[in-house]
Amino acid sequence: MARTRIYKKDGTPTPFFWSDKDGNDLTSKTVYKKTAEGVKKMRGVRFDASKQVFRKV
């Protein structure tokens, strides 16, 4: 499972990432967040990797 970090528009990293295990659809990726307790799957949000934006589900 390759983790791809999500960056802000100014180039600073965020605690969010998406994984390539979700398939080849770049327009709807599941978002995960690294926390002190571990990795958590975010609900209610998907990531459009082709446009580099979050979108609500």
N, CA and C atoms as an extended XYZ file, in Angstrom:
171
Properties=species:S:1:pos:R:3:atomname:S:1:resname:S:1:resid:I:1 pbc="F F F"
N         0.844       -1.169        0.000 N   MET     1
C         0.000        0.000        0.000 CA  MET     1
C         0.889        1.233        0.000 C   MET     1
N         0.854        1.986       -1.057 N   ALA     2
C         1.620        3.220       -1.151 CA  ALA     2
C         0.769        4.386       -0.669 C   ALA     2
N         1.317        5.152        0.251 N   ARG     3
C         0.623        6.320        0.764 CA  ARG     3
C         1.079        7.542       -0.011 C   ARG     3
N         0.121        8.325       -0.472 N   THR     4
C         0.432        9.545       -1.189 CA  THR     4
C        -0.026       10.715       -0.338 C   THR     4
N         0.913       11.513        0.139 N   ARG     5
C         0.582       12.632        1.015 CA  ARG     5
C        -0.180       13.701        0.266 C   ARG     5
N        -1.015       14.418        0.993 N   ILE     6
C        -1.780       15.525        0.441 CA  ILE     6
C        -1.145       16.814        0.969 C   ILE     6
N        -0.864       17.739        0.051 N   TYR     7
C        -0.221       18.992        0.392 CA  TYR     7
C        -1.179       20.154        0.196 C   TYR     7
N        -0.967       21.224        0.968 N   LYS     8
C        -1.729       22.450        0.788 CA  LYS     8
C        -1.247       23.132       -0.488 C   LYS     8
N        -1.978       24.170       -0.912 N   LYS     9
C        -1.602       24.873       -2.135 CA  LYS     9
C        -0.260       25.574       -2.023 C   LYS     9
N         0.144       25.920       -0.796 N   ASP    10
C         1.442       26.573       -0.628 CA  ASP    10
C         2.589       25.580       -0.497 C   ASP    10
N         2.290       24.273       -0.548 N   GLY    11
C         3.322       23.249       -0.541 CA  GLY    11
C         3.611       22.625        0.810 C   GLY    11
N         2.953       23.085        1.852 N   THR    12
C         3.188       22.500        3.171 CA  THR    12
C         2.398       21.202        3.312 C   THR    12
N         2.975       20.200        3.962 N   PRO    13
C         2.287       18.909        4.085 CA  PRO    13
C         1.154       18.955        5.107 C   PRO    13
N         0.170       18.102        4.929 N   THR    14
C        -0.943       17.946        5.867 CA  THR    14
C        -0.857       16.550        6.471 C   THR    14
N        -1.617       16.270        7.527 N   PRO    15
C        -1.615       14.919        8.097 CA  PRO    15
C        -2.463       13.937        7.286 C   PRO    15
N        -3.010       14.389        6.170 N   PHE    16
C        -3.883       13.562        5.345 CA  PHE    16
C        -3.109       12.886        4.216 C   PHE    16
N        -3.598       11.716        3.789 N   PHE    17
C        -3.017       11.021        2.647 CA  PHE    17
C        -4.082       10.123        2.031 C   PHE    17
N        -3.824        9.645        0.816 N   TRP    18
C        -4.681        8.665        0.172 CA  TRP    18
C        -3.813        7.503       -0.259 C   TRP    18
N        -4.461        6.375       -0.497 N   SER    19
C        -3.742        5.145       -0.788 CA  SER    19
C        -4.064        4.659       -2.194 C   SER    19
N        -3.121        3.950       -2.810 N   ASP    20
C        -3.368        3.407       -4.143 CA  ASP    20
C        -4.126        2.087       -4.096 C   ASP    20
N        -4.422        1.560       -2.926 N   LYS    21
C        -5.147        0.295       -2.820 CA  LYS    21
C        -6.626        0.432       -3.180 C   LYS    21
N        -7.122        1.675       -3.311 N   ASP    22
C        -8.528        1.921       -3.592 CA  ASP    22
C        -8.892        1.758       -5.061 C   ASP    22
N        -7.947        1.493       -5.914 N   GLY    23
C        -8.231        1.320       -7.333 CA  GLY    23
C        -7.629        2.427       -8.169 C   GLY    23
N        -8.018        2.457       -9.429 N   ASN    24
C        -7.417        3.401      -10.373 CA  ASN    24
C        -8.209        4.682      -10.566 C   ASN    24
N        -9.352        4.827       -9.902 N   ASP    25
C       -10.190        6.014      -10.068 CA  ASP    25
C        -9.564        7.194       -9.331 C   ASP    25
N        -8.937        8.108      -10.048 N   LEU    26
C        -8.263        9.251       -9.430 CA  LEU    26
C        -9.231       10.334       -8.975 C   LEU    26
N       -10.489       10.260       -9.376 N   THR    27
C       -11.439       11.310       -9.019 CA  THR    27
C       -12.125       11.060       -7.688 C   THR    27
N       -11.945        9.896       -7.096 N   SER    28
C       -12.608        9.596       -5.833 CA  SER    28
C       -11.746        8.672       -4.989 C   SER    28
N       -10.858        9.248       -4.209 N   LYS    29
C        -9.967        8.484       -3.346 CA  LYS    29
C       -10.402        8.629       -1.893 C   LYS    29
N       -10.294        7.556       -1.136 N   THR    30
C       -10.564        7.581        0.292 CA  THR    30
C        -9.435        8.322        0.993 C   THR    30
N        -9.799        9.175        1.953 N   VAL    31
C        -8.819        9.990        2.662 CA  VAL    31
C        -8.557        9.371        4.028 C   VAL    31
N        -7.289        9.303        4.411 N   TYR    32
C        -6.870        8.808        5.710 CA  TYR    32
C        -6.111        9.921        6.421 C   TYR    32
N        -6.105        9.868        7.764 N   LYS    33
C        -5.388       10.865        8.554 CA  LYS    33
C        -4.501       10.160        9.570 C   LYS    33
N        -3.257       10.563        9.632 N   LYS    34
C        -2.339       10.007       10.620 CA  LYS    34
C        -2.473       10.813       11.912 C   LYS    34
N        -2.829       10.127       13.002 N   THR    35
C        -2.994       10.765       14.307 CA  THR    35
C        -2.050       10.105       15.307 C   THR    35
N        -2.067       10.599       16.527 N   ALA    36
C        -1.235       10.016       17.574 CA  ALA    36
C        -1.686        8.598       17.911 C   ALA    36
N        -2.983        8.305       17.745 N   GLU    37
C        -3.509        6.972       18.020 CA  GLU    37
C        -3.277        5.994       16.876 C   GLU    37
N        -2.947        6.489       15.715 N   GLY    38
C        -2.733        5.643       14.545 CA  GLY    38
C        -3.342        6.269       13.305 C   GLY    38
N        -3.662        5.441       12.327 N   VAL    39
C        -4.239        5.911       11.070 CA  VAL    39
C        -5.751        5.768       11.140 C   VAL    39
N        -6.467        6.844       10.767 N   LYS    40
C        -7.925        6.827       10.787 CA  LYS    40
C        -8.469        7.130        9.402 C   LYS    40
N        -9.515        6.416        9.027 N   LYS    41
C       -10.191        6.638        7.756 CA  LYS    41
C       -11.190        7.776        7.947 C   LYS    41
N       -11.121        8.784        7.096 N   MET    42
C       -12.002        9.938        7.204 CA  MET    42
C       -13.347        9.618        6.549 C   MET    42
N       -14.422       10.007        7.230 N   ARG    43
C       -15.762        9.775        6.704 CA  ARG    43
C       -16.337       11.086        6.174 C   ARG    43
N       -17.134       10.995        5.126 N   GLY    44
C       -17.813       12.165        4.587 CA  GLY    44
C       -16.980       13.018        3.657 C   GLY    44
N       -15.776       12.564        3.335 N   VAL    45
C       -14.920       13.339        2.438 CA  VAL    45
C       -14.146       12.382        1.534 C   VAL    45
N       -13.979       12.781        0.284 N   ARG    46
C       -13.161       12.053       -0.679 CA  ARG    46
C       -12.168       13.040       -1.266 C   ARG    46
N       -11.135       12.522       -1.905 N   PHE    47
C       -10.101       13.370       -2.489 CA  PHE    47
C       -10.052       13.136       -3.986 C   PHE    47
N       -10.122       14.214       -4.741 N   ASP    48
C        -9.992       14.157       -6.193 CA  ASP    48
C        -8.523       14.361       -6.528 C   ASP    48
N        -7.814       13.269       -6.790 N   ALA    49
C        -6.370       13.332       -7.006 CA  ALA    49
C        -6.007       14.000       -8.326 C   ALA    49
N        -6.903       13.991       -9.286 N   SER    50
C        -6.581       14.629      -10.562 CA  SER    50
C        -6.633       16.154      -10.450 C   SER    50
N        -7.543       16.690       -9.611 N   LYS    51
C        -7.654       18.137       -9.410 CA  LYS    51
C        -7.003       18.608       -8.123 C   LYS    51
N        -6.582       17.670       -7.249 N   GLN    52
C        -5.943       17.972       -5.966 CA  GLN    52
C        -6.861       18.773       -5.045 C   GLN    52
N        -8.136       18.351       -4.926 N   VAL    53
C        -9.097       19.012       -4.053 CA  VAL    53
C        -9.893       17.995       -3.260 C   VAL    53
N       -10.362       18.405       -2.072 N   PHE    54
C       -11.254       17.580       -1.277 CA  PHE    54
C       -12.678       17.826       -1.747 C   PHE    54
N       -13.538       16.823       -1.603 N   ARG    55
C       -14.955       17.015       -1.901 CA  ARG    55
C       -15.791       16.227       -0.911 C   ARG    55
N       -16.935       16.810       -0.538 N   LYS    56
C       -17.837       16.141        0.395 CA  LYS    56
C       -18.600       15.046       -0.309 C   LYS    56
N       -18.944       14.019        0.453 N   VAL    57
C       -19.726       12.909       -0.113 CA  VAL    57
C       -21.133       12.999        0.404 C   VAL    57
